[in-house]
Amino acid sequence: MPSKKKRPVLHATVVLALLGASGYLTVELRKDEQAKAPAAQAVIDQPSLENGGGRQGGKQTWERLKNPDRTVLRGANGQILATFTDGARTATLRGPSRTFGEPANTKSKVVTEDWVRLMPEPWTKGAEQQQWFKDWFRKYYGSQEDDVFAIAFQYVQGAPVKKDSAGVPYAGDAVFGPFKADGVDRLEQNDFYDYLGIAYTFRSGATLYPHKERYRALDCSGFMRMVWGYRARYPLMATNTLGDGLPRTADGMARSKAGVDIIKIQGPAPWYVRPKNIDVLQPGDLLFFKMDHRTGNHIDHVALYLGLDTDGHRVFVSSRKEQNGPTMGDAGGVSRIDGNGFYAQLLRSAKRL
């Protein structure tokens, strides 16, 4: 009889132990899932915005700078609040600080107050006095609407799927492309409409159709066309020669008249030379690399410059075969353009759209 009285107590103890273990495992699994998820667009503070459509007071001054020719807006303490480059639609605006990271593939993190946006027209000297700019600036300065950086990180590993009103997934974890028949290399020429799985009619009137086997795939230039073109609405060419806007390939982009050449291609083909000075770069610039002898004279990789990471290195995000998709990670070479790493040595030019 005494032993029977003890059984319920022992049973409860076992149940509690199992529940405790289950709870522990659940917490650990959640931690693991969170570690793999992209740490993107985490707004960590709200800096004082001196302008922002009159939201706050304070003296601001417009100033002209050279190399490249540009206009900057400075706050009362001399800090740069916004930068506008002659001939470019890209504007870099100061805003709430965000942290971008990709814990599954790198320890690198970028904490930035730079918000990269497209203006409706290319910048010209004195445009701050024009009504189109005043209207645009009033709407976007201080806005937390998705910018180019936020859009780019919606395609890294683990990024959640987002669908439009028609049910078409327009964001979410992308791959670089399917394997070739050799099972080693991956197919390129995976554009934004392949990722979307829908036909797309360009401004030139040309309609291109997706390849079923390339669904959810974006090669390096396809990734930039998705971010800047389909999402941010920069004009897109159907090919490197058909239409106007951003061409189809990295080489086409690097050599096109779109935007402003911040660092020009220099030196003899086919490898050209590494630029000596990259201090002119600004977050949001397109970076171009020469990586493969099989592509002849062509520039063969394009990336989006993010700025400095928390270790002080200049880093980028791009779609790469080694990671099989958009990444700021370390597979196939650390995503840095300073020092003497793989990508740093192969950087050749840069453009500001």
C-alpha positions as a Markdown table, in Angstrom:
| # | Residue | x | y | z |
|---|---|---|---|---|
| 1 | Met | 0.0 | 0.0 | 0.0 |
| 2 | Pro | 2.7 | 2.6 | 0.8 |
| 3 | Ser | 4.3 | 2.0 | -2.6 |
| 4 | Lys | 1.0 | 2.7 | -4.3 |
| 5 | Lys | 0.7 | 6.1 | -2.7 |
| 6 | Lys | 4.1 | 7.1 | -4.0 |
| 7 | Arg | 3.3 | 6.3 | -7.6 |
| 8 | Pro | 1.3 | 9.4 | -8.4 |
| 9 | Val | 4.1 | 11.6 | -7.0 |
| 10 | Leu | 6.7 | 9.8 | -9.2 |
| 11 | His | 4.4 | 10.0 | -12.2 |
| 12 | Ala | 4.0 | 13.8 | -11.7 |
| 13 | Thr | 7.8 | 14.2 | -11.3 |
| 14 | Val | 8.4 | 12.4 | -14.6 |
| 15 | Val | 5.8 | 14.4 | -16.4 |
| 16 | Leu | 7.2 | 17.7 | -15.1 |
| 17 | Ala | 10.7 | 16.6 | -16.1 |
| 18 | Leu | 9.5 | 15.7 | -19.6 |
| 19 | Leu | 7.7 | 19.0 | -19.9 |
| 20 | Gly | 10.8 | 20.8 | -18.8 |
| 21 | Ala | 12.9 | 19.1 | -21.3 |
| 22 | Ser | 10.3 | 19.7 | -24.0 |
| 23 | Gly | 10.3 | 23.4 | -23.1 |
| 24 | Tyr | 14.0 | 23.6 | -23.2 |
| 25 | Leu | 14.2 | 21.9 | -26.6 |
| 26 | Thr | 11.5 | 24.3 | -27.9 |
| 27 | Val | 13.4 | 27.3 | -26.7 |
| 28 | Glu | 16.6 | 26.0 | -28.2 |
| 29 | Leu | 14.9 | 25.3 | -31.5 |
| 30 | Arg | 13.5 | 28.8 | -31.6 |
| 31 | Lys | 16.9 | 30.2 | -30.9 |
| 32 | Asp | 18.3 | 28.2 | -33.7 |
| 33 | Glu | 15.6 | 29.3 | -36.1 |
| 34 | Gln | 16.2 | 33.0 | -35.1 |
| 35 | Ala | 19.9 | 32.6 | -35.6 |
| 36 | Lys | 19.3 | 31.5 | -39.2 |
| 37 | Ala | 16.7 | 34.1 | -40.0 |
| 38 | Pro | 18.0 | 37.3 | -41.7 |
| 39 | Ala | 18.5 | 40.1 | -39.2 |
| 40 | Ala | 17.5 | 42.9 | -41.5 |
| 41 | Gln | 16.0 | 46.3 | -41.1 |
| 42 | Ala | 16.0 | 46.3 | -37.3 |
| 43 | Val | 15.4 | 49.9 | -36.4 |
| 44 | Ile | 17.4 | 50.5 | -33.2 |
| 45 | Asp | 17.0 | 54.2 | -32.6 |
| 46 | Gln | 15.3 | 57.4 | -33.8 |
| 47 | Pro | 17.9 | 60.1 | -34.5 |
| 48 | Ser | 16.9 | 63.7 | -34.5 |
| 49 | Leu | 15.9 | 64.6 | -38.1 |
| 50 | Glu | 16.7 | 68.2 | -38.6 |
| 51 | Asn | 14.5 | 68.6 | -41.7 |
| 52 | Gly | 12.0 | 66.0 | -42.7 |
| 53 | Gly | 9.4 | 68.3 | -44.1 |
| 54 | Gly | 9.4 | 70.7 | -41.2 |
| 55 | Arg | 9.1 | 67.9 | -38.6 |
| 56 | Gln | 11.9 | 69.4 | -36.6 |
| 57 | Gly | 13.6 | 72.8 | -36.7 |
| 58 | Gly | 17.3 | 73.6 | -36.9 |
| 59 | Lys | 19.5 | 75.4 | -39.5 |
| 60 | Gln | 20.2 | 73.4 | -42.6 |
| 61 | Thr | 22.6 | 74.4 | -45.4 |
| 62 | Trp | 23.0 | 73.2 | -49.0 |
| 63 | Glu | 26.6 | 72.7 | -50.1 |
| 64 | Arg | 28.2 | 71.8 | -53.4 |
| 65 | Leu | 31.0 | 69.3 | -53.5 |
| 66 | Lys | 33.2 | 67.8 | -56.2 |
| 67 | Asn | 34.6 | 64.4 | -57.2 |
| 68 | Pro | 31.9 | 63.5 | -58.0 |
| 69 | Asp | 29.8 | 66.7 | -58.5 |
| 70 | Arg | 27.1 | 66.6 | -55.9 |
| 71 | Thr | 25.0 | 68.5 | -53.4 |
| 72 | Val | 24.8 | 67.7 | -49.7 |
| 73 | Leu | 22.4 | 68.9 | -47.1 |
| 74 | Arg | 24.1 | 69.6 | -43.8 |
| 75 | Gly | 22.4 | 69.9 | -40.4 |
| 76 | Ala | 23.0 | 72.5 | -37.7 |
| 77 | Asn | 26.1 | 70.7 | -36.4 |
| 78 | Gly | 27.6 | 70.3 | -39.9 |
| 79 | Gln | 26.5 | 66.6 | -40.2 |
| 80 | Ile | 25.5 | 65.4 | -43.7 |
| 81 | Leu | 21.8 | 64.7 | -43.8 |
| 82 | Ala | 21.5 | 63.8 | -47.4 |
| 83 | Thr | 23.6 | 63.5 | -50.6 |
| 84 | Phe | 22.5 | 64.0 | -54.2 |
| 85 | Thr | 24.9 | 63.3 | -57.1 |
| 86 | Asp | 24.6 | 65.1 | -60.4 |
| 87 | Gly | 23.2 | 62.8 | -63.1 |
| 88 | Ala | 22.1 | 60.2 | -60.6 |
| 89 | Arg | 18.6 | 59.3 | -59.3 |
| 90 | Thr | 20.1 | 57.7 | -56.2 |
| 91 | Ala | 19.7 | 59.7 | -53.0 |
| 92 | Thr | 21.3 | 58.7 | -49.7 |
| 93 | Leu | 19.3 | 60.1 | -46.8 |
| 94 | Arg | 20.0 | 60.0 | -43.1 |
| 95 | Gly | 17.3 | 58.2 | -41.0 |
| 96 | Pro | 16.7 | 55.8 | -38.2 |
| 97 | Ser | 19.6 | 53.4 | -37.5 |
| 98 | Arg | 19.2 | 49.8 | -38.8 |
| 99 | Thr | 21.2 | 46.6 | -38.5 |
| 100 | Phe | 21.6 | 44.4 | -41.5 |
| 101 | Gly | 23.1 | 40.9 | -41.0 |
| 102 | Glu | 23.0 | 37.3 | -42.2 |
| 103 | Pro | 23.8 | 35.2 | -39.2 |
| 104 | Ala | 23.6 | 31.9 | -41.1 |
| 105 | Asn | 26.4 | 32.8 | -43.4 |
| 106 | Thr | 28.6 | 35.5 | -41.8 |
| 107 | Lys | 29.4 | 37.3 | -38.6 |
| 108 | Ser | 29.5 | 40.6 | -40.4 |
| 109 | Lys | 26.9 | 43.2 | -39.5 |
| 110 | Val | 26.2 | 46.6 | -40.9 |
| 111 | Val | 24.7 | 49.2 | -38.6 |
| 112 | Thr | 23.7 | 52.2 | -40.7 |
| 113 | Glu | 21.7 | 55.4 | -40.8 |
| 114 | Asp | 21.9 | 55.5 | -44.6 |
| 115 | Trp | 18.6 | 55.1 | -46.4 |
| 116 | Val | 19.1 | 54.7 | -50.2 |
| 117 | Arg | 16.2 | 55.8 | -52.3 |
| 118 | Leu | 15.4 | 56.6 | -56.0 |
| 119 | Met | 14.3 | 60.1 | -56.9 |
| 120 | Pro | 11.9 | 60.5 | -59.8 |
| 121 | Glu | 14.4 | 62.5 | -61.8 |
| 122 | Pro | 18.3 | 62.6 | -62.0 |
| 123 | Trp | 19.8 | 65.3 | -59.8 |
| 124 | Thr | 21.0 | 68.6 | -61.2 |
| 125 | Lys | 22.6 | 71.5 | -59.5 |
| 126 | Gly | 20.0 | 73.6 | -57.9 |
| 127 | Ala | 17.3 | 70.9 | -57.9 |
| 128 | Glu | 16.6 | 71.6 | -54.2 |
| 129 | Gln | 14.6 | 74.6 | -55.4 |
| 130 | Gln | 12.4 | 72.6 | -57.8 |
| 131 | Gln | 8.9 | 71.6 | -56.8 |
| 132 | Trp | 9.3 | 67.9 | -57.8 |
| 133 | Phe | 12.2 | 67.5 | -55.4 |
| 134 | Lys | 10.5 | 69.4 | -52.6 |
| 135 | Asp | 7.5 | 67.1 | -52.9 |
| 136 | Trp | 9.6 | 64.0 | -53.0 |
| 137 | Phe | 11.9 | 65.0 | -50.1 |
| 138 | Arg | 8.9 | 65.9 | -47.9 |
| 139 | Lys | 7.5 | 62.4 | -48.4 |
| 140 | Tyr | 10.7 | 60.3 | -48.0 |
| 141 | Tyr | 13.0 | 62.2 | -45.6 |
| 142 | Gly | 12.6 | 60.3 | -42.3 |
| 143 | Ser | 10.2 | 57.7 | -43.9 |
| 144 | Gln | 10.6 | 54.1 | -42.9 |
| 145 | Glu | 9.1 | 52.8 | -46.1 |
| 146 | Asp | 11.3 | 50.0 | -47.6 |
| 147 | Asp | 14.4 | 51.5 | -49.3 |
| 148 | Val | 16.9 | 49.7 | -51.6 |
| 149 | Phe | 18.7 | 48.1 | -48.6 |
| 150 | Ala | 15.6 | 46.8 | -47.1 |
| 151 | Ile | 14.4 | 45.4 | -50.4 |
| 152 | Ala | 17.8 | 43.7 | -51.1 |
| 153 | Phe | 17.7 | 41.8 | -47.8 |
| 154 | Gln | 14.2 | 40.4 | -48.6 |
| 155 | Tyr | 16.0 | 37.8 | -50.9 |
| 156 | Val | 18.7 | 36.4 | -48.6 |
| 157 | Gln | 18.6 | 33.0 | -47.0 |
| 158 | Gly | 15.6 | 32.6 | -44.8 |
| 159 | Ala | 13.8 | 35.8 | -45.9 |
| 160 | Pro | 10.0 | 35.3 | -45.7 |
| 161 | Val | 7.8 | 35.1 | -48.8 |
| 162 | Lys | 5.8 | 38.2 | -49.7 |
| 163 | Lys | 3.0 | 38.0 | -52.2 |
| 164 | Asp | 1.3 | 40.8 | -54.2 |
| 165 | Ser | -2.5 | 41.2 | -54.6 |
| 166 | Ala | -2.5 | 38.6 | -57.4 |
| 167 | Gly | -0.8 | 36.0 | -55.2 |
| 168 | Val | 2.5 | 36.3 | -57.0 |
| 169 | Pro | 5.5 | 35.9 | -54.6 |
| 170 | Tyr | 7.6 | 39.0 | -55.2 |
| 171 | Ala | 10.0 | 38.6 | -52.3 |
| 172 | Gly | 11.5 | 35.8 | -50.2 |
| 173 | Asp | 14.6 | 33.5 | -50.2 |
| 174 | Ala | 16.1 | 33.4 | -53.7 |
| 175 | Val | 18.6 | 31.0 | -55.2 |
| 176 | Phe | 21.3 | 31.9 | -57.8 |
| 177 | Gly | 20.1 | 29.3 | -60.2 |
| 178 | Pro | 19.7 | 25.5 | -60.9 |
| 179 | Phe | 22.6 | 23.2 | -61.5 |
| 180 | Lys | 23.9 | 22.6 | -65.0 |
| 181 | Ala | 24.0 | 19.1 | -66.4 |
| 182 | Asp | 27.4 | 18.6 | -64.9 |
| 183 | Gly | 26.0 | 19.0 | -61.4 |
| 184 | Val | 28.8 | 21.3 | -60.4 |
| 185 | Asp | 28.3 | 24.7 | -61.9 |
| 186 | Arg | 25.0 | 26.7 | -61.9 |
| 187 | Leu | 23.0 | 28.2 | -64.7 |
| 188 | Glu | 23.2 | 31.9 | -65.1 |
| 189 | Gln | 20.9 | 34.4 | -66.9 |
| 190 | Asn | 18.3 | 34.2 | -64.2 |
| 191 | Asp | 16.4 | 37.5 | -64.3 |
| 192 | Phe | 13.7 | 38.9 | -62.1 |
| 193 | Tyr | 10.8 | 37.6 | -64.2 |
| 194 | Asp | 12.3 | 34.1 | -63.8 |
| 195 | Tyr | 12.1 | 34.5 | -60.1 |
| 196 | Leu | 8.5 | 35.8 | -60.3 |
| 197 | Gly | 7.5 | 33.1 | -62.8 |
| 198 | Ile | 5.5 | 35.6 | -64.9 |
| 199 | Ala | 5.9 | 37.1 | -68.4 |
| 200 | Tyr | 7.1 | 40.7 | -68.3 |
| 201 | Thr | 6.6 | 43.5 | -70.9 |
| 202 | Phe | 9.3 | 46.1 | -70.9 |
| 203 | Arg | 8.9 | 49.8 | -71.8 |
| 204 | Ser | 10.4 | 49.0 | -75.3 |
| 205 | Gly | 7.4 | 46.7 | -75.9 |
| 206 | Ala | 9.4 | 43.5 | -75.7 |
| 207 | Thr | 7.9 | 40.7 | -73.7 |
| 208 | Leu | 10.1 | 38.1 | -72.1 |
| 209 | Tyr | 9.0 | 34.8 | -70.6 |
| 210 | Pro | 10.3 | 33.0 | -67.6 |
| 211 | His | 12.0 | 29.6 | -67.6 |
| 212 | Lys | 10.2 | 27.2 | -65.3 |
| 213 | Glu | 13.4 | 25.6 | -64.1 |
| 214 | Arg | 14.6 | 29.1 | -63.0 |
| 215 | Tyr | 11.7 | 29.9 | -60.8 |
| 216 | Arg | 12.8 | 31.8 | -57.6 |
| 217 | Ala | 16.3 | 32.3 | -59.1 |
| 218 | Leu | 18.3 | 35.5 | -59.4 |
| 219 | Asp | 21.8 | 35.7 | -60.8 |
| 220 | Cys | 24.0 | 38.7 | -59.8 |
| 221 | Ser | 22.6 | 41.1 | -62.4 |
| 222 | Gly | 19.1 | 39.7 | -62.1 |
| 223 | Phe | 19.2 | 40.4 | -58.3 |
| 224 | Met | 20.1 | 44.1 | -59.0 |
| 225 | Arg | 17.3 | 44.3 | -61.6 |
| 226 | Met | 14.9 | 42.9 | -59.1 |
| 227 | Val | 15.9 | 45.3 | -56.4 |
| 228 | Trp | 16.4 | 48.5 | -58.5 |
| 229 | Gly | 14.0 | 47.8 | -61.3 |
| 230 | Tyr | 11.0 | 45.7 | -60.5 |
| 231 | Arg | 10.9 | 46.8 | -56.9 |
| 232 | Ala | 12.3 | 50.4 | -56.8 |
| 233 | Arg | 11.1 | 51.2 | -60.4 |
| 234 | Tyr | 14.4 | 52.1 | -62.1 |
| 235 | Pro | 13.8 | 51.7 | -65.9 |
| 236 | Leu | 15.0 | 48.3 | -67.2 |
| 237 | Met | 16.2 | 47.3 | -70.6 |
| 238 | Ala | 15.0 | 43.9 | -71.9 |
| 239 | Thr | 18.5 | 43.0 | -73.0 |
| 240 | Asn | 21.9 | 44.9 | -73.1 |
| 241 | Thr | 20.7 | 46.6 | -76.3 |
| 242 | Leu | 16.9 | 46.6 | -76.4 |
| 243 | Gly | 15.3 | 49.7 | -74.8 |
| 244 | Asp | 16.7 | 52.1 | -72.3 |
| 245 | Gly | 17.5 | 51.9 | -68.6 |
| 246 | Leu | 19.5 | 49.3 | -66.7 |
| 247 | Pro | 20.9 | 46.6 | -69.0 |
| 248 | Arg | 20.6 | 42.9 | -68.5 |
| 249 | Thr | 24.2 | 41.8 | -67.5 |
| 250 | Ala | 26.9 | 43.0 | -65.2 |
| 251 | Asp | 29.0 | 44.0 | -68.2 |
| 252 | Gly | 26.1 | 45.8 | -69.7 |
| 253 | Met | 25.5 | 47.7 | -66.5 |
| 254 | Ala | 29.2 | 48.6 | -66.0 |
| 255 | Arg | 29.5 | 50.0 | -69.5 |
| 256 | Ser | 26.1 | 51.7 | -69.8 |
| 257 | Lys | 25.2 | 55.4 | -69.7 |
| 258 | Ala | 22.8 | 54.8 | -66.9 |
| 259 | Gly | 23.7 | 56.7 | -63.8 |
| 260 | Val | 27.1 | 58.1 | -63.0 |
| 261 | Asp | 30.5 | 56.3 | -63.2 |
| 262 | Ile | 32.0 | 56.8 | -59.8 |
| 263 | Ile | 35.0 | 54.6 | -60.5 |
| 264 | Lys | 35.7 | 54.0 | -64.2 |
| 265 | Ile | 37.1 | 50.8 | -65.7 |
| 266 | Gln | 40.8 | 51.3 | -66.2 |
| 267 | Gly | 43.8 | 49.3 | -67.5 |
| 268 | Pro | 44.2 | 46.8 | -70.3 |
| 269 | Ala | 41.6 | 44.2 | -71.1 |
| 270 | Pro | 40.7 | 41.4 | -70.3 |
| 271 | Trp | 41.5 | 41.8 | -66.6 |
| 272 | Tyr | 41.8 | 45.6 | -66.3 |
| 273 | Val | 43.2 | 46.9 | -63.0 |
| 274 | Arg | 42.0 | 47.3 | -59.4 |
| 275 | Pro | 41.1 | 50.9 | -58.5 |
| 276 | Lys | 43.7 | 52.6 | -56.2 |
| 277 | Asn | 41.1 | 54.7 | -54.3 |
| 278 | Ile | 37.7 | 53.6 | -53.2 |
| 279 | Asp | 37.0 | 56.4 | -50.7 |
| 280 | Val | 34.6 | 58.0 | -53.3 |
| 281 | Leu | 32.1 | 55.1 | -52.8 |
| 282 | Gln | 28.8 | 55.8 | -51.2 |
| 283 | Pro | 26.3 | 53.3 | -49.8 |
| 284 | Gly | 24.0 | 52.2 | -52.6 |
| 285 | Asp | 26.6 | 52.2 | -55.3 |
| 286 | Leu | 26.8 | 49.3 | -57.8 |
| 287 | Leu | 30.2 | 47.5 | -57.6 |
| 288 | Phe | 31.6 | 45.6 | -60.6 |
| 289 | Phe | 34.1 | 42.8 | -60.6 |
| 290 | Lys | 36.2 | 40.9 | -63.1 |
| 291 | Met | 36.3 | 37.3 | -61.9 |
| 292 | Asp | 36.3 | 34.7 | -64.7 |
| 293 | His | 38.8 | 34.3 | -67.6 |
| 294 | Arg | 36.1 | 32.5 | -69.5 |
| 295 | Thr | 34.1 | 35.7 | -70.0 |
| 296 | Gly | 36.8 | 37.4 | -72.1 |
| 297 | Asn | 36.8 | 41.2 | -71.8 |
| 298 | His | 33.5 | 41.2 | -69.9 |
| 299 | Ile | 32.9 | 42.5 | -66.4 |
| 300 | Asp | 31.2 | 39.5 | -64.9 |
| 301 | His | 29.8 | 40.3 | -61.4 |
| 302 | Val | 27.8 | 43.1 | -59.8 |
| 303 | Ala | 27.0 | 43.9 | -56.2 |
| 304 | Leu | 25.3 | 46.5 | -54.0 |
| 305 | Tyr | 27.7 | 48.4 | -51.7 |
| 306 | Leu | 26.4 | 48.6 | -48.1 |
| 307 | Gly | 29.1 | 50.7 | -46.5 |
| 308 | Leu | 31.2 | 49.8 | -43.4 |
| 309 | Asp | 30.4 | 46.8 | -41.2 |
| 310 | Thr | 30.9 | 46.8 | -37.4 |
| 311 | Asp | 34.5 | 45.8 | -37.9 |
| 312 | Gly | 35.2 | 48.7 | -40.1 |
| 313 | His | 35.3 | 46.8 | -43.4 |
| 314 | Arg | 33.7 | 47.9 | -46.7 |
| 315 | Val | 31.1 | 45.2 | -47.5 |
| 316 | Phe | 28.5 | 44.4 | -50.1 |
| 317 | Val | 25.6 | 42.1 | -50.9 |
| 318 | Ser | 25.3 | 40.2 | -54.1 |
| 319 | Ser | 23.9 | 37.0 | -55.6 |
| 320 | Arg | 26.6 | 34.3 | -55.8 |
| 321 | Lys | 26.9 | 30.7 | -57.0 |
| 322 | Glu | 28.8 | 29.6 | -53.9 |
| 323 | Gln | 26.0 | 30.6 | -51.5 |
| 324 | Asn | 23.4 | 29.9 | -54.2 |
| 325 | Gly | 21.6 | 33.2 | -53.9 |
| 326 | Pro | 21.8 | 36.8 | -52.5 |
| 327 | Thr | 24.2 | 37.1 | -49.6 |
| 328 | Met | 26.6 | 39.3 | -47.7 |
| 329 | Gly | 28.3 | 36.1 | -46.5 |
| 330 | Asp | 31.6 | 34.5 | -46.7 |
| 331 | Ala | 31.1 | 31.5 | -49.0 |
| 332 | Gly | 33.5 | 31.8 | -52.0 |
| 333 | Gly | 35.2 | 34.8 | -50.5 |
| 334 | Val | 34.4 | 37.4 | -47.8 |
| 335 | Ser | 32.1 | 40.1 | -49.0 |
| 336 | Arg | 34.7 | 42.9 | -48.6 |
| 337 | Ile | 36.3 | 45.3 | -51.1 |
| 338 | Asp | 39.1 | 46.5 | -48.8 |
| 339 | Gly | 42.2 | 44.6 | -47.9 |
| 340 | Asn | 43.5 | 41.9 | -50.2 |
| 341 | Gly | 40.7 | 39.3 | -50.2 |
| 342 | Phe | 39.2 | 37.6 | -53.2 |
| 343 | Tyr | 36.6 | 40.3 | -54.1 |
| 344 | Ala | 38.8 | 43.2 | -53.0 |
| 345 | Gln | 41.4 | 42.2 | -55.6 |
| 346 | Leu | 38.9 | 41.7 | -58.4 |
| 347 | Leu | 36.9 | 45.0 | -57.9 |
| 348 | Arg | 37.1 | 47.0 | -61.2 |
| 349 | Ser | 34.5 | 49.9 | -61.2 |
| 350 | Ala | 31.5 | 51.4 | -59.5 |
| 351 | Lys | 28.4 | 53.3 | -60.6 |
| 352 | Arg | 25.7 | 55.4 | -58.9 |
| 353 | Leu | 22.3 | 55.0 | -60.5 |
